[in-house]
Amino acid sequence: MDMIKGVRVPERVYRGVLWVVSIVFAGFIIGLGNLVIGDLPMVEGQVYTAPAEDTPAVRQVRDRIRQIERSKTAIDDKLDIQRLQLDQAQRVSGTANETFKAWIAARTATTNPAQDPEVLARTRELEQLKANERAIQQAIADLENQRAALDQRENLFRAEENQLIADALPVQERSMFWQELRVFALRLAITLPMLGVAAWMVARKRKSDNWPLMRGFVLAAVFVFFVELVPYLPSYGGYIRYIVGIALTLAAGHFLIRNMRAYLANRQAIEAQAEKERRARVSHDEAFKKMAAKVCPGCDRPISTTGDAEANFCVHCGLTLFDHCHCCNTRKMAFFRYCMTCGAPAKDDMANDGAAPAPA
């Protein structure tokens, strides 16, 4: 048979609206918390230091290195020009030498070259060409020596730069670590009270009329914990985060185990009571929802039966699930306040109200 829903339509609408109110309230709290937490680094702004690669000493060394690089660039430009001139001088000298050799060979067949003034003049021209070639080579060698000296100075400055950075890194890392730790402590000072209040609300105020607003605060506290605090835990190579994860898991496991034991002990105590007392503990709406879910309202176990037998009683705790109307004998759910066939009130309601039974 179709089970009648025990929760009224307006009540379901109100519950949905209250959930929306809780989420909207949580959203405003989260927005305010984001503004507060976002401004926390400004409190510690004065401890920010320049990166280890940007200290005054490193900047001074880098300026010297840039000066050396500019000097090297100028020398390289001069070397390119001198090498072009040397190449041109070598080609001119080589051509003149080949011409002179050919001319000497021709003159040897006719006269004595040592007595010929033209031979001496040509020889002097070749010597001048060779001297020019040697002067260019010497200029190139001087430029290369200057460049080698600049290379040595640059290497020394780069080694000094690396050493300055290596010396500054530990100080920089310690400064940044203590700064992050202080900002995390401020985050912790904000989130821990929120978590404490949220835990108190969950433990003590779940039945309060203001629970929808409190539920929004709880949702905001959970969001702030997992989004604004946990990702900023100091790492220490991952040790802190794993230790915190283990501690939270142990705490959650201990809480769940303790509550499960308390729940089971409470269920056993309830099942040991008389049926009238057990029925009085179950609200009308709660009974309808559990019966619709095929669960016993008394012990929360599935309603069991065999074959075509009707499940009038819970096979686990013995609670009456279905009975018959005392007026028309129609089988009905035991938690109905009125018979669905004749409208007669249930026996319990009659006893409470002192009303006489309706005629069949």
Protein Blocks (a to p, Z undefined) as FASTA:
>chain_A
ZZddfbdfklmmmmmmmmmmmmmmmmmmmmmmmmmmmmmmmmmmmmpccdfklcfklmmm
mmmmmmmmmmmmmmmmmmmmmmmmmmmmmmmmmmmmmmmmmmmmmmmmmmcfklpmklmm
mmmmmmmmmmmmmmmmmmmmmmmmmmmmmmmmmmmmmmmmmmmmmmmmmmmmmmmmmmmm
mmmmmmmmmmmmmmmmmmmmmmmmmmpmklmmmmmmmmmmmmmmmmmmmmmgcfklolmm
mmmmmmmmmmmmmmmmmmmmmmmmmmmmmmmpcfklmmmmpcfklmmmmmmnopafklop
acddehjbdcfbcfklopafbdcdfklopacdfkbfbdfklopacfklmmmnopacddZZ
